[in-house]
Every structure is written in C-alpha cells, then in structure tokens.
Amino acid sequence: MGKGIVKLGEGQWAVKDGNLLAAKETNGRFKNTEFTVSRGTRASYVGRDGLIKESNLQDVNLVNNGDFSELGSELVTNGDFSNGTTDWEGEGFSQITVGTYQGRNNVAKININNTATISRIRQPFTYVNGTTYKIVVNVYLESGSFRVDTSDTFVSGDFLSTTSTGSWQTLTAYFTAISSGSNYIWLRSLLEVSEFYVDNVSVKEVDPNDYWSTTSTVTVKDGFANITSDSSYQYLRQLNIVEVGKSYKLTYEITRQGSGILKSSSLGLNSIPSIVGTHTVYGVSLQTYIVIDRAGSCDIDITNISIQEVKTDTPRIDFTDNTDGHLLLEPQSTNLITYSEDFSEWSLSNATVEGGYLAPDGSNNAYKVSGTVGNSSIYLGGVNATDTRTIWARTVSGTGQAQLCSYFGNTNNLKTITNEWQRFEVNGTTTATGAANFYAIDFRGSTDLSEIIIWGAQSEVLSYPTSYIPTNGSTVTRDAETCTGAGSSADFNSEEGVLYAEIAALTDDLSNRFISLTDGTDSNSVTIYYGGVSNRIRYEVKSSSAVQANVVTTSYDITNYNKIAVKYKANDFALWVNGTNVAQDANGLTPVGLNDLSFDRASILDFYGKVKAIKVYKEALDDTDLQNLTS
C-alpha cells in the first residue's frame, strides 16, 4: 500500500500548543503537520477513563495556599517550657514554676492571687499590622478561669478562655494585628484567684507568604477562611494570578454556612453556590485577581480554592463510544438550563434533594432526589416543548423505571434506570401544552422508583443532543468549532492520491458538511461530504473551478462510523465505503496546487461530527488496497 503522508487518529492523538498533530504513516511518529481548532469557549468531552472532562483544562492550580494550610515558623520562645521559665515573666500577684504536673513533664504552674492589680505571665511579642496569627495553648485549669490575652491596641479577633476544670484542654484561636509594634502575649485569669497549668504555647503566622488579602471581617485561619459580613463590602482576594478575558474554572469547598451567600465579582458571577459541599463554577476574568466576596450578609467558611484556566481553542478527543477516541467537532449550542448541576436551585413538589454524591465528572456534585411515587417532581422553568433534553441518572441501587427530562405532555420520557450512570435523552415530542418546565424527574407518572441520583441537566434547541455544557445561574453557549489548515504542497500530490476518512455524522439533518483537500480555495479540491439528501455520502473533484467527478451513495447510515476512501487520478476516480466500491467516474482532470487539508470547504460548510481517522496518500491505490483500507 502506498505511503500515507498525513495520518490522524486510529488511537494515535497528540496535541502541541493547542494544535492537533498528524502522524507519519511509515513510523507513526508525529510530524509538523498541525490542525488548528478554533472554538472560543470551553467545551466538555468524555475522557479515556469515562469521566466528563474540560477541553485542555490547565493542570496547574493558579491559587497559592488555596487550602489555607500554610503556617509560619514558631514565634513563641520556650513555649514548651523545656528551659524552665526562661523568656517568660510574671506580672503582678502571679507566681510561675516549671516541673512535672498533671502527668506531664516541663509544665508551667501558675498561681494567681490578685486582690487589686493585674496578675498574669507574659512574653514579649512583635505584631505586624494586617497579619493573622494562630495561637494554640494546652491548659489544665485547677480552679478559677484561664484566658490568653493580647493588647486591644494591637489586635482584633478571637481570644482563648475556659472555666472548665479537671482535664487537659487544647485551645485554639486567631487574632489579626491592627497595628505594628511590640507588646506581649499574656496568660492570665479572669478571676481574682486562679490556679492553672500550661504547656506547648504556640503562636504562628497564618498565610506567611501573604498570598491572601482580606478586608476587616474576613479572617484567614489554619485550613479555611471565614467570610463574615453584615452590609459592608468584604472580600477574600489573591492578586496577579489570572488574565483579563480568559476563561477559568473555580472550584471551592464550603465547610460551614452560618448564613448568606457568596459571589465572585472578578469572574462576573453575582452569586455562587454557598451550601456545605464542593462546588465548581466558570467565568471569564474581568480582573487580574481572583476574589470571593459576599453577596449580602453572610457567615461562611471556605477552603480548597482552585483556579484553572480553560483553554478554549483546543481539540477534543472524545471516548464516548469507542476505545480509540475520536475528534469531536460540534456546532454552536446553548444549555438553557440555568442550574445544570445545582439541583438545590430547582423547584420541588413534594420532593427533597441531597447533595454530595459521586458524579460522572468525578466530583461529588450529584444530587439524590427523593419523592413519593405518584405525587412528586423536581422542575425548572424556561424551556421549550421542542427542545432536546438530556440528563445523567442512576439509581441508589437496583433497576427501575422513571420519567426523566419531561416537558408537560411528553410521551417518550419513561426510562429504565440502573445503578450505573447513563445519559438519557428526550426529544421534543409532546401531546399537550403547559408550563415551560423541565421536569428532571417526574414521580407522578409511570415510575417504580422513589429516589434517583441525577447530574448534568441540559436543554438545547438542536434536534439532537450535543456534549454537556455546565451552567450555574445562567444559560451558557458553546461556540461552534472548526478544524483547519493541515499540510502544505509538499504533503500532497495534485496528480493522484487517496483521501481517506473514518467518520460519523452527529445527525442526519440534510445539512452539507465537508472534509476537503484544496488549494486554499474552492477552485481545486477533493472533497468528501455528507448532506443534501438523507444519508448521502458524496465525493466531488474540482479542477480550475470545473467539476471533474461527482459520485454519490445513499446506502449507508451516516450517523454510524463509515470508512470512506476517495481515489483521484486523471480519468480514474472512485468512491469506496466499508470495503465496497460503490461509485466511480472514468473521465476527468485532477486538481491543481493542493496544499491544505481542512474539515470544511474553503472556510465554509464546516464538518460537524466524529472523526476516528484521516489519511492522505500521495499515490492512487489499487482496488485491493482500497478494499483493505476501508474494510
């Protein structure tokens, strides 16, 4: 068989600097023949591991100290009292001794008998304005009370105190310096007479590299940040980590929601999920920093913050229906469901939702919906009767039936659900009119399930479903994508050759979709294209704008993978499909100046579909080779 100059796919895929690389037929090594994908928005695909992924999502988390775990060096000297009372001093009517007490060695015993003046032990400490400190003390209170204190002139925040006696306790608190200067850390009693033991006194700076900047009521602590606000503007911010105009994925965990909700104004998001759990949102950066701010009065703890760039102009190698993968090219589509994953935002009718379940993207963003058979539903408004609607669903256990993706009056929405994730589709078939609601689950109809786990709801105006488009609070559009520009005149032979493709259409909608070998225009071309007539596969050759060959078959389902080879040589043109020579033309000239292989026809009529393989040969193959190639 003749040497293939350009080879794409067949399980060999490589992306370099956002471009899709072709491989040499002779040794399989990737060469400098690059296809350029243009899309402009993020898009999803199914990875080799079966999980839903983002196209070329940046591996690096741009946020520093996103889990707030970084602490500075120890700032207290002799906090374990291993050097006796060194660096500690008593003040007022206080006595300090170090010895073995309450089952521990090197413990400081403090007796306070204070009838008039302040009594405490202390150690000098230098405060830095704006710095938050974590203080930890082990204490055993024999009588009275215990408190760790600092000067109000220098700090604001929590203080450690206890009146619980008879056992060792570990007390932890945080305070933030409101000015810089030298003062003390004090260990004292709130009562006039007290006796207590202390050990392992520690003070460390939180976020020692100053990655996070905050306003007055936002506190960075060890392992999380607390955002508290009434009506004033408060924020948690990290500077110079993103670029204006680029798309980003923000992931974070809410560990406690006392009240209120958050937003991320730097990503243009006026609200983000704020209930307990791990959440993911997307946005286009309006600033060079990432900020999480309050959208009203709130008291929320947040941690595990991650920012990753979503590089939009990247090819998607999808493994939905095969193990070798295919290049996925899709038209523009919009997910009209405003909360595709956060089902706590949906309307409930005699149903409840519970988050935190493992989802098809590997996160814990799936929800369990529980209801009563014949009397429950979960729905969201704003869809059309003719929309194509999809959702992922699985049972908690076992197999059963339920109505999914309903619009009022649907007749094709009863689905069999197992304990494995499946994506279910319902088209626009309807027998009645009603409210424009998308019923993710409708327990009121034919169903024998009372709880179902769901994720990834989508409603789009196309007549067929496309890849998942995540949303959170608004509709989201995925741009159409193109794949163009591979090769040069050295890669192709204008006098003879073969163009081969293993492809499947997304739908048989009669639209024309081209894969073409051209001189950069429509004047000289070798093309394979679908459309115009149902299930039509057409092969056309042009030379100096004149059609030289035009052969057609309608004998194959174009939504299935078909192996198609077109041979071009003067007075010898042929179309082979799946091992059969289905059409030929014995009269015509060959094109001139072939130098470009693209998934379109001279920048129009883009190919939308699944591409498992592409090859270009510089010589016309004989029938035996063509049969072997397409079988």
Residue pairs with C-beta under 8 A, 6 or more apart in sequence:
1 617
1 621
1 625
1 628
1 629
2 498
2 617
2 618
2 619
2 620
2 621
2 625
3 25
3 26
3 617
3 618
3 619
4 24
4 25
4 500
4 615
4 616
4 617
5 24
5 25
5 487
5 491
5 492
5 616
5 617
5 618
6 22
6 33
6 486
6 487
6 491
6 492
6 597
6 614
6 615
6 616
7 22
7 23
7 24
7 25
7 28
7 613
7 614
7 615
7 616
8 20
8 22
8 23
8 35
8 327
8 486
8 611
8 613
8 614
8 615
9 324
9 325
9 326
9 327
9 502
9 611
9 612
9 613
9 614
10 324
10 502
10 612
10 613
11 323
11 324
11 325
12 23
12 28
12 30
13 20
13 317
13 325
13 327
14 20
14 21
14 23
14 30
15 21
15 56
15 314
15 315
15 317
16 30
16 34
18 36
18 37
18 56
18 311
18 313
18 314
19 34
19 35
19 36
19 37
19 315
20 34
20 35
20 36
20 37
20 315
20 327
20 483
21 30
21 31
21 32
21 33
21 34
21 35
22 30
22 31
22 33
22 34
22 35
22 486
22 487
22 614
23 29
23 30
23 31
24 30
24 31
25 615
25 617
33 486
33 487
33 491
34 485
34 486
35 315
35 483
35 484
35 485
35 486
35 597
35 599
36 313
36 483
36 484
36 485
37 313
37 314
37 315
37 481
37 482
37 483
38 313
38 481
38 482
38 484
39 55
39 312
39 313
39 314
39 478
39 479
39 480
39 481
39 482
40 312
40 313
40 479
41 247
41 312
41 477
41 478
41 479
42 54
42 55
42 247
42 249
42 282
42 310
42 312
42 478
43 54
43 55
43 312
43 316
43 330
43 467
43 469
43 478
43 481
44 52
44 53
44 54
44 55
44 316
44 467
44 468
44 469
44 470
45 52
45 53
45 55
45 316
45 317
45 318
45 319
45 328
45 467
46 52
46 53
46 318
46 319
46 320
47 53
47 319
48 319
48 325
50 319
51 360
51 361
51 362
52 360
52 361
52 456
52 468
53 361
54 249
54 310
55 310
55 311
55 312
55 314
55 315
55 316
56 310
56 311
56 314
57 249
57 308
57 309
57 310
57 311
58 308
58 309
58 310
58 311
59 308
60 308
61 306
61 307
61 308
62 241
62 242
62 290
62 307
62 308
62 309
63 211
63 238
63 241
63 290
63 305
63 306
63 307
64 209
64 211
64 238
64 241
65 207
65 209
65 211
65 212
66 303
66 304
66 305
66 306
67 223
67 303
67 304
67 305
68 206
68 207
68 212
68 220
68 221
68 222
68 223
68 224
68 225
68 303
69 222
69 223
70 206
70 207
70 208
70 209
70 211
71 134
71 204
71 205
71 206
71 208
71 222
72 204
72 205
72 206
72 208
73 204
73 205
73 208
74 202
74 203
74 204
75 125
75 133
75 203
75 204
75 205
76 123
76 125
76 185
76 201
76 202
76 203
77 86
77 87
77 123
78 86
78 87
78 88
79 200
79 201
79 202
79 203
80 106
80 199
80 200
80 201
81 88
81 98
81 106
81 107
81 108
81 198
81 199
82 106
84 98
85 96
85 97
85 98
85 108
87 123
88 96
88 108
88 121
88 122
88 123
89 121
89 122
89 123
90 96
90 119
90 120
90 121
91 118
91 119
91 120
91 121
91 122
91 186
92 114
92 117
92 118
92 119
92 120
93 112
93 113
93 114
93 115
93 117
93 119
94 110
94 111
94 112
94 114
94 119
94 120
94 121
94 188
95 110
95 111
95 112
96 108
96 109
96 110
96 121
97 108
97 109
98 106
98 107
98 108
98 109
99 107
99 109
100 106
100 107
101 107
101 109
101 140
101 197
102 140
102 168
102 197
104 168
104 197
104 199
106 199
107 140
107 197
107 198
107 199
108 121
108 197
108 198
108 199
109 195
109 196
109 197
110 121
110 187
110 194
110 195
110 196
110 197
110 198
111 194
111 195
112 119
112 120
112 144
112 188
112 189
112 192
112 193
112 194
112 195
113 119
113 192
113 193
114 189
114 192
114 193
115 192
118 188
119 188
119 189
120 149
120 186
120 187
120 188
120 189
121 186
121 187
121 188
122 184
122 185
122 186
122 187
123 184
123 185
124 182
124 183
124 184
125 150
125 182
125 183
125 184
125 185
125 203
126 180
126 181
126 182
127 154
127 155
127 177
127 179
127 180
127 181
127 182
127 183
128 177
128 180
129 177
129 178
129 179
129 180
130 176
130 177
131 176
131 177
131 205
131 206
132 157
132 174
132 175
132 176
132 177
132 205
132 206
132 207
132 219
132 220
132 221
133 155
133 174
133 175
133 176
133 177
133 203
133 204
133 205
133 206
134 172
134 173
134 174
134 202
134 203
134 204
134 205
134 206
134 221
134 222
135 148
135 160
135 172
135 173
135 174
135 175
135 185
135 201
135 202
135 203
136 170
136 171
136 172
136 200
136 201
136 202
136 203
137 148
137 160
137 170
137 171
137 187
137 198
137 200
137 201
137 202
138 168
138 169
138 170
138 171
138 198
138 199
138 200
138 201
139 146
139 162
139 168
139 169
139 171
139 196
139 197
139 198
139 199
140 167
140 168
140 169
140 196
140 197
140 198
141 162
141 163
141 164
141 165
141 166
141 169
141 194
141 195
141 196
142 165
142 195
142 196
142 197
143 165
143 193
143 194
143 195
144 163
144 189
144 190
144 191
144 193
144 194
144 195
144 196
145 161
145 162
145 163
145 189
145 190
145 191
145 194
146 160
146 161
146 162
146 163
146 187
146 188
146 189
146 190
146 194
146 196
147 159
147 160
147 161
147 187
147 188
147 189
147 190
148 159
148 160
148 161
148 171
148 173
148 185
148 186
148 187
149 159
149 186
149 187
149 188
150 159
150 175
150 183
150 184
150 185
150 186
151 183
151 184
153 179
153 183
154 177
154 178
154 179
154 181
154 183
155 175
155 176
155 177
155 178
156 175
156 176
156 178
156 216
157 173
157 174
157 175
157 176
157 219
158 173
158 174
158 175
159 173
159 175
160 171
160 172
160 173
161 171
161 190
162 169
162 171
163 190
172 222
174 206
174 219
174 221
174 222
176 219
185 201
185 203
187 198
187 201
189 196
206 220
206 221
206 222
207 220
211 238
212 220
212 225
212 236
212 237
212 238
213 237
213 238
213 239
214 220
214 225
214 234
214 235
214 236
214 237
215 232
215 233
215 234
215 235
216 234
217 227
217 228
217 229
217 232
217 234
218 225
218 226
218 227
218 228
218 229
218 234
218 235
218 236
219 225
219 226
219 228
220 236
223 303
224 255
224 301
224 302
224 303
225 236
225 301
225 302
225 303
226 299
226 300
226 301
227 234
227 235
227 236
227 262
227 292
227 293
227 294
227 298
227 299
227 300
227 301
227 302
228 234
228 298
228 299
228 300
229 260
229 294
229 296
229 297
229 298
230 297
231 297
233 293
233 294
234 293
234 294
235 291
235 292
235 293
235 294
236 291
236 292
236 293
236 302
237 266
237 289
237 290
237 291
237 292
238 289
238 290
238 291
239 288
239 289
240 288
240 289
241 288
241 289
241 290
241 307
242 248
242 266
242 285
242 287
242 288
242 289
242 290
242 307
242 309
243 285
243 288
244 285
244 286
244 287
244 288
245 284
245 285
246 284
246 285
246 309
247 282
247 283
247 284
247 285
247 309
247 310
247 312
248 267
248 282
248 283
248 284
248 285
248 290
248 307
248 308
248 309
248 310
249 280
249 281
249 282
249 306
249 307
249 308
249 309
249 310
250 264
250 267
250 272
250 280
250 281
250 282
250 283
250 290
250 305
250 306
250 307
251 278
251 279
251 280
251 304
251 305
251 306
251 308
252 272
252 278
252 279
252 292
252 302
252 303
252 304
252 305
252 306
253 277
253 278
253 279
253 302
253 303
253 304
254 273
254 274
254 275
254 276
254 277
254 279
254 300
254 301
254 302
255 276
255 301
255 302
255 303
256 276
256 300
256 301
257 274
257 275
257 276
257 299
257 300
257 301
258 298
258 299
258 300
259 297
259 298
259 299
259 300
260 274
260 294
260 295
260 296
260 297
260 298
260 299
260 300
261 271
261 272
261 274
261 294
261 295
261 296
261 298
261 300
262 271
262 272
262 274
262 292
262 293
262 294
262 295
262 298
262 300
262 302
263 269
263 270
263 271
263 272
263 292
263 293
263 294
263 295
264 272
264 281
264 283
264 290
264 291
264 292
264 293
265 286
265 291
265 293
266 285
266 286
266 287
266 289
266 290
266 291
267 281
267 282
267 283
267 284
267 285
267 286
267 290
268 283
268 284
268 286
269 281
269 283
269 472
269 473
270 295
270 473
271 295
271 473
272 279
272 281
272 292
272 472
272 473
273 279
273 281
273 342
273 344
273 472
274 298
274 300
275 344
275 355
277 355
277 356
277 364
277 365
278 304
278 363
278 364
278 365
279 342
279 365
280 341
280 363
280 365
280 470
280 472
281 472
282 310
282 470
282 472
282 476
290 305
290 307
292 302
292 305
294 300
312 479
315 327
315 483
316 327
316 328
316 467
317 325
317 326
317 327
317 328
318 325
318 326
318 327
318 328
318 467
318 610
319 325
319 326
322 561
322 612
324 612
325 612
326 504
326 610
326 611
326 612
327 483
327 610
327 611
327 612
328 467
328 610
329 481
329 482
329 483
329 599
329 606
329 607
329 608
329 609
329 610
329 611
330 466
330 467
330 478
330 480
330 481
330 506
330 608
331 462
331 466
331 480
331 606
331 608
332 477
332 478
332 479
332 480
333 460
333 461
333 462
333 466
333 469
333 477
333 478
334 460
334 461
334 469
334 475
334 476
334 477
334 478
335 458
335 459
335 460
335 468
335 469
335 470
335 471
335 475
335 476
335 477
335 478
336 382
336 383
336 384
336 387
336 459
336 460
336 461
336 475
337 380
337 382
337 383
337 438
337 457
337 458
337 459
337 471
337 475
338 345
338 380
338 382
338 471
338 472
338 473
338 474
338 475
339 345
339 346
339 380
339 457
339 471
339 472
339 473
340 456
340 457
340 458
340 468
340 469
340 470
340 471
340 472
341 359
341 365
341 366
341 455
341 456
341 457
341 470
341 471
341 472
342 365
342 472
343 353
343 355
343 367
343 369
343 378
343 440
343 454
343 457
344 353
344 355
344 367
345 380
345 473
346 353
346 378
346 379
346 380
346 440
347 378
347 379
347 380
347 381
347 437
348 377
348 378
349 376
349 377
349 378
349 379
350 371
350 372
350 375
350 376
350 377
351 369
351 370
351 371
351 376
351 377
351 378
351 441
351 443
352 369
352 370
352 371
353 367
353 368
353 369
353 370
353 378
354 367
354 368
354 370
355 364
355 365
355 366
355 367
356 364
357 364
357 366
357 367
357 368
357 453
358 364
358 366
359 365
359 366
359 392
359 455
359 456
360 366
360 392
360 421
360 423
360 455
360 456
361 455
361 456
365 455
366 392
366 453
366 454
366 455
367 453
367 454
367 455
368 396
368 451
368 452
368 453
369 378
369 440
369 441
369 451
369 452
369 453
369 454
370 450
370 451
371 377
371 378
371 441
371 443
371 450
371 451
372 443
372 450
373 443
373 447
373 448
373 449
373 450
374 443
374 444
375 443
375 444
376 441
376 443
376 444
376 450
377 439
377 441
377 442
377 443
377 444
378 439
378 440
378 441
379 437
379 438
379 439
379 440
379 442
380 437
380 438
380 440
380 457
381 435
381 436
381 437
381 438
382 436
382 438
383 389
383 407
383 436
383 437
383 438
383 459
384 407
384 428
384 436
384 459
384 461
385 407
385 408
385 409
385 428
385 430
385 433
385 436
386 428
386 430
386 461
387 407
387 428
387 438
387 459
387 460
387 461
388 425
388 426
388 427
388 428
388 459
388 460
388 461
388 462
388 463
388 464
388 465
389 405
389 407
389 425
389 426
389 427
389 438
389 457
389 458
389 459
390 405
390 423
390 424
390 425
390 426
390 456
390 457
390 458
390 459
390 465
390 468
391 404
391 405
391 423
391 424
391 440
391 454
391 455
391 456
391 457
391 458
392 421
392 422
392 423
392 424
392 454
392 455
392 456
393 402
393 404
393 415
393 417
393 421
393 422
393 424
393 441
393 452
393 453
393 454
393 455
394 417
394 418
394 419
394 420
394 421
394 422
394 452
394 453
395 417
395 418
395 419
395 449
395 451
395 452
395 453
396 419
396 451
396 452
396 453
397 419
398 418
398 419
399 416
399 417
399 418
399 419
400 416
400 417
400 447
400 448
400 449
401 414
401 415
401 416
401 417
401 446
401 447
401 448
401 449
402 414
402 415
402 417
402 441
402 442
402 443
402 447
402 448
402 449
402 452
403 410
403 413
403 414
403 415
403 439
403 441
403 442
403 443
403 444
403 445
403 446
403 447
404 413
404 415
404 417
404 424
404 426
404 440
404 441
404 442
405 413
405 424
405 425
405 426
405 438
405 439
405 440
405 457
406 413
406 426
406 438
406 439
406 442
406 445
407 426
407 428
407 430
407 434
407 436
407 437
407 438
407 439
408 430
408 432
408 433
408 434
408 435
408 437
409 430
409 431
409 432
409 433
409 434
410 426
410 429
410 430
410 431
411 429
411 430
411 431
412 426
412 427
412 429
413 426
413 442
413 445
414 445
414 446
414 447
415 424
417 424
417 449
417 452
421 455
423 456
423 465
425 465
427 463
428 463
438 457
438 459
440 454
440 457
441 452
441 454
443 449
443 450
456 468
456 470
458 465
458 468
458 469
460 466
460 469
463 507
463 509
464 506
464 507
464 509
466 478
466 506
467 478
469 476
469 477
469 478
470 476
480 606
480 608
482 599
482 600
482 606
483 598
483 599
483 607
484 596
484 598
484 599
484 600
484 603
485 596
485 598
486 596
486 597
486 598
487 595
487 596
487 597
487 616
488 595
489 593
489 594
489 595
491 595
491 597
491 616
492 517
492 594
492 595
492 597
492 616
492 618
493 594
493 618
493 619
494 524
494 590
494 591
494 592
494 593
494 594
495 569
495 570
495 590
496 568
496 569
496 570
496 590
496 618
496 619
496 620
497 517
497 526
497 567
497 568
497 569
497 616
497 617
497 618
497 619
497 620
498 565
498 566
498 567
498 568
498 615
498 616
498 617
498 619
498 620
498 621
498 626
498 629
499 515
499 517
499 526
499 528
499 565
499 566
499 568
499 615
499 616
500 563
500 564
500 565
500 566
500 613
500 614
500 615
500 616
500 617
500 629
500 630
501 515
501 528
501 563
501 564
501 611
501 613
501 614
501 615
502 561
502 562
502 563
502 564
502 611
502 612
502 613
502 614
503 515
503 528
503 561
503 562
503 564
503 607
503 609
503 610
503 611
503 612
504 558
504 559
504 560
504 561
504 562
504 609
504 610
504 612
505 513
505 530
505 558
505 559
505 608
505 609
506 559
506 608
506 609
506 610
507 559
508 534
508 535
508 557
508 558
508 559
509 531
510 531
510 532
510 533
510 534
511 531
512 529
512 530
512 531
512 532
512 605
513 529
513 530
513 531
513 605
513 606
513 607
513 608
513 609
514 527
514 528
514 529
514 599
514 600
514 601
514 605
514 606
514 607
515 527
515 528
515 529
515 598
515 599
515 607
515 614
516 525
516 526
516 527
516 528
516 529
516 597
516 598
516 600
516 601
516 602
517 525
517 526
517 527
517 591
517 594
517 596
517 597
517 616
518 524
518 525
518 526
518 527
518 591
518 594
518 595
518 596
518 598
518 601
518 602
519 525
519 591
519 592
519 593
519 594
519 595
519 596
520 595
520 596
520 602
521 602
522 542
522 545
522 601
522 602
523 542
523 544
523 545
524 542
524 543
524 544
524 591
524 592
524 593
524 594
525 540
525 541
525 542
525 591
525 601
525 602
526 540
526 541
526 566
526 568
526 591
526 594
527 538
527 539
527 540
527 541
527 601
528 537
528 538
528 539
528 564
528 566
529 537
529 538
529 540
529 601
529 605
529 607
530 536
530 537
530 538
530 558
530 609
531 538
532 538
533 554
534 554
535 554
535 555
535 556
535 557
535 558
536 552
536 553
536 554
536 558
537 552
537 553
537 554
537 556
537 558
537 562
537 564
537 575
537 577
538 550
538 551
538 552
539 549
539 550
539 551
539 552
539 566
539 573
539 575
539 583
540 547
540 549
540 550
541 547
541 548
541 549
541 550
541 568
541 573
541 588
541 590
541 591
542 548
542 591
543 588
543 589
543 590
543 591
543 592
544 589
544 592
546 589
548 573
548 585
548 588
548 589
548 590
548 591
549 568
549 573
549 585
549 588
550 585
551 573
551 574
551 575
551 582
551 583
551 584
551 585
552 583
553 575
553 577
553 582
553 583
555 577
555 582
556 562
556 577
556 578
561 610
561 612
562 577
562 578
563 577
563 578
563 579
563 629
563 630
563 631
564 575
564 576
564 577
564 630
565 575
565 576
565 621
565 626
565 629
565 630
566 573
566 574
566 575
566 576
567 573
567 574
567 576
567 620
567 621
567 626
568 590
568 591
568 620
569 590
569 620
570 588
570 589
570 590
571 586
571 587
571 588
572 586
572 620
573 584
573 585
573 586
573 588
574 581
574 583
574 584
574 585
574 626
575 581
575 582
575 583
575 584
576 582
576 626
576 627
576 629
576 630
577 630
578 630
578 631
579 627
579 630
579 631
580 627
580 630
581 623
581 626
581 627
597 614
597 616
599 606
599 607
599 611
600 606
600 607
615 629
621 629
